[in-house]
Amino acid sequence: MKKWFVCLAVAGLLFSAGVGVSHAESWYPLNTDAVEKDDAQAKLNLKIVDPSDDHSIYTFQFNRAAKTAKLLEKKVYNPAGYIIGGQIYDNTDIQIQEESNLDYVYHLIW
């Protein structure tokens, strides 16, 4: 259940940051094991379905000790499941500020 909350919180974060515009009902974790974590790092994938039935998969990584997050990658698929685009981000660490959306996700993970 905690994984679903993490995915929904990250979905809200992406939406508020302008990364894709879609309705909340079109955001899904890839599976029940969508969050890979240990004591130091966490990595999660989110699937976002567009109104055109294309979908994107976003990959995020969180660093517990440094209290940072980064958006690693986005892959875009057509309705048939073929990759039609994507982007690898610059892996710049974002410092997580207290009471921010990222802070809420950070605390849901750990």
C-alpha positions as CSV (number, residue, x, y, z in Angstrom):
1,M,0.0,0.0,0.0
2,K,2.9,2.4,0.8
3,K,4.2,1.9,-2.8
4,W,0.9,3.2,-4.2
5,F,1.1,6.3,-2.0
6,V,4.6,6.9,-3.2
7,C,3.6,6.6,-6.8
8,L,0.6,8.9,-6.3
9,A,2.8,11.5,-4.5
10,V,5.4,11.4,-7.3
11,A,2.5,11.7,-9.8
12,G,1.4,14.9,-8.1
13,L,5.0,16.2,-8.1
14,L,5.4,15.6,-11.8
15,F,2.0,17.2,-12.6
16,S,2.9,20.3,-10.5
17,A,6.3,20.5,-12.1
18,G,4.7,20.4,-15.6
19,V,6.2,17.1,-16.6
20,G,3.3,15.9,-18.7
21,V,-0.3,16.9,-18.3
22,S,-2.7,14.1,-17.5
23,H,-5.4,13.2,-15.1
24,A,-4.7,11.4,-11.9
25,E,-6.5,8.3,-13.1
26,S,-4.0,7.8,-15.9
27,W,-1.0,7.4,-13.6
28,Y,0.1,3.9,-12.6
29,P,3.0,2.2,-11.0
30,L,4.4,-0.4,-13.4
31,N,3.8,-3.2,-10.9
32,T,3.6,-3.9,-7.2
33,D,7.4,-3.9,-7.1
34,A,7.7,-0.4,-8.7
35,V,9.8,0.8,-5.8
36,E,13.3,-0.6,-5.6
37,K,15.0,0.5,-2.4
38,D,17.6,-0.1,0.2
39,D,18.8,1.9,3.2
40,A,20.6,4.4,0.9
41,Q,18.8,4.7,-2.4
42,A,15.4,4.2,-3.9
43,K,14.4,4.0,-7.6
44,L,10.9,4.0,-8.9
45,N,9.1,3.9,-12.3
46,L,5.8,5.5,-13.1
47,K,3.6,4.9,-16.1
48,I,1.6,7.9,-17.4
49,V,-1.1,7.2,-20.0
50,D,-1.9,10.1,-22.4
51,P,-5.3,10.8,-23.8
52,S,-4.0,9.6,-27.2
53,D,-3.3,6.2,-25.5
54,D,0.5,6.8,-25.9
55,H,2.2,6.2,-22.5
56,S,5.4,7.4,-20.9
57,I,7.5,5.7,-18.2
58,Y,9.4,8.0,-15.9
59,T,12.3,6.8,-13.8
60,F,13.2,8.6,-10.5
61,Q,16.0,8.0,-8.0
62,F,16.2,9.2,-4.4
63,N,19.3,9.4,-2.2
64,R,18.5,9.0,1.4
65,A,21.7,10.4,3.0
66,A,22.0,13.4,0.8
67,K,18.2,13.9,0.8
68,T,18.2,14.5,-3.0
69,A,16.1,13.3,-5.9
70,K,16.6,13.2,-9.7
71,L,14.6,12.4,-12.7
72,L,16.7,10.0,-14.7
73,E,14.8,9.0,-17.8
74,K,11.5,9.2,-19.8
75,K,10.5,6.7,-22.4
76,V,7.4,7.2,-24.6
77,Y,5.5,4.3,-26.2
78,N,2.7,4.2,-28.7
79,P,-0.5,2.2,-28.0
80,A,1.0,-0.9,-29.6
81,G,4.0,-0.8,-27.1
82,Y,6.7,0.4,-29.5
83,I,9.1,3.1,-28.3
84,I,8.4,6.4,-30.2
85,G,10.6,8.7,-28.1
86,G,12.4,9.4,-24.9
87,Q,14.8,11.5,-23.0
88,I,17.6,11.0,-20.7
89,Y,17.9,13.7,-18.1
90,D,21.2,15.3,-17.0
91,N,21.1,13.5,-13.6
92,T,21.3,16.7,-11.7
93,D,20.6,16.2,-8.0
94,I,17.7,18.2,-6.7
95,Q,18.0,19.1,-3.0
96,I,14.8,18.1,-1.3
97,Q,13.3,21.1,0.6
98,E,11.3,20.5,3.8
99,E,7.5,20.4,3.3
100,S,7.8,20.1,-0.5
101,N,6.2,17.4,-2.6
102,L,9.6,15.7,-2.9
103,D,9.9,15.7,0.9
104,Y,6.6,13.9,1.2
105,V,7.7,11.3,-1.3
106,Y,11.0,10.9,0.5
107,H,9.2,10.3,3.8
108,L,6.8,7.8,2.2
109,I,9.8,5.8,0.9
110,W,11.7,5.8,4.2
